[in-house]
Amino acid sequence: MALTGMIFDIKKFAVHDGPGIRTTVFLKGCPLRCKWCHNPEAMDPLPVLAQFPRNCIGCGKCLENCPHGALSRGPDQIIIDRSKCQACGACTKECYAEALVLHGREATVEEVLHEVAKDRPFYDNSGGGVTLSGGEPLFQPEFTVALLRACKAEGFHTTLDTCGLASREVWAAVLPWVDLVLYDVKGVDEVRHRENTGVDNRAILDNLRRICSNGVRVQLRVPAVPGYTADEQTIADIADLAAEVQPSEGVELLPYHRLGESKYKSLGLECPTAGLQPPDDDLVERLRNIVASRGLVCKVSG
């Protein structure tokens, strides 16, 4: 039986996920629960159903095709009983208006490789390649290794976008097939990290130190989220860590944006950062200067 993984998107012409023009494959499942996550549809390793009421044309086909009785007609929109919904996708197959969308599908390595290979001319002309993101690609280690190895066999540059939380064994299996690691660091303080993400950061930082000391090409990526990480002390601590490990590709600050808020609503979830405003330019520049003061190359995303 062919090896499959659970993916939720393949983004073409990506220019912020590594060098050159890239195709980014988003895998489902993540061990972290960052309060500012902009891809909530990726947290669950299984498919999830999203609803976009403005697209609904009121045809009722979804009601007829739901095998679990999870849908009913409300006064203004279709109501989803998420305690009954199995995210089977039967309703979405009839919803050509895309008022109901299933995030997550199984795909083989060969199917994904066929899709990303369509963009080979862009990779060749720009120095780009394929990036695995998520969610967390290392949450599906067997599929991630197989897909990276297949990409390398095609001569594609490979980038891994990761939170870093995985066993040493998983890292050892993945790294031979990776040209660049985009390593997310959400904080150094253990208590705040657990408050913000739900997990301990010791293994994350240990993995970072180890792969940097082994000469792996690494860029540190730091989310700048007001009230969570976009403060001078948090960034100074991360800058000190970066000065210690010396990531070969420097540091990139990722200012918080609000594009993920509507995703939570579509999934029937409460957004922990609803209404939170992005950091202003002055704050971002102060944070960048803190990192640069350690002698590190620091750029700002976007």
Secondary structure as UniProt FT lines:
FT   STRAND          4..14
FT   STRAND          22..27
FT   TURN            35..36
FT   HELIX           40..42
FT   STRAND          48..51
FT   HELIX           53..55
FT   HELIX           61..65
FT   TURN            67..68
FT   STRAND          71..73
FT   STRAND          78..80
FT   TURN            82..84
FT   TURN            90..91
FT   HELIX           92..94
FT   TURN            96..97
FT   STRAND          100..103
FT   STRAND          105..108
FT   HELIX           109..117
FT   TURN            118..119
FT   HELIX           120..126
FT   STRAND          129..133
FT   HELIX           137..139
FT   HELIX           141..153
FT   TURN            154..155
FT   STRAND          157..162
FT   HELIX           168..174
FT   HELIX           175..177
FT   STRAND          180..184
FT   HELIX           190..197
FT   HELIX           202..213
FT   TURN            214..215
FT   STRAND          218..224
FT   TURN            226..229
FT   HELIX           232..245
FT   TURN            248..249
FT   STRAND          251..255
FT   TURN            259..260
FT   HELIX           261..266
FT   TURN            267..268
FT   TURN            272..275
FT   HELIX           281..292
FT   TURN            293..295
FT   STRAND          298..300
//
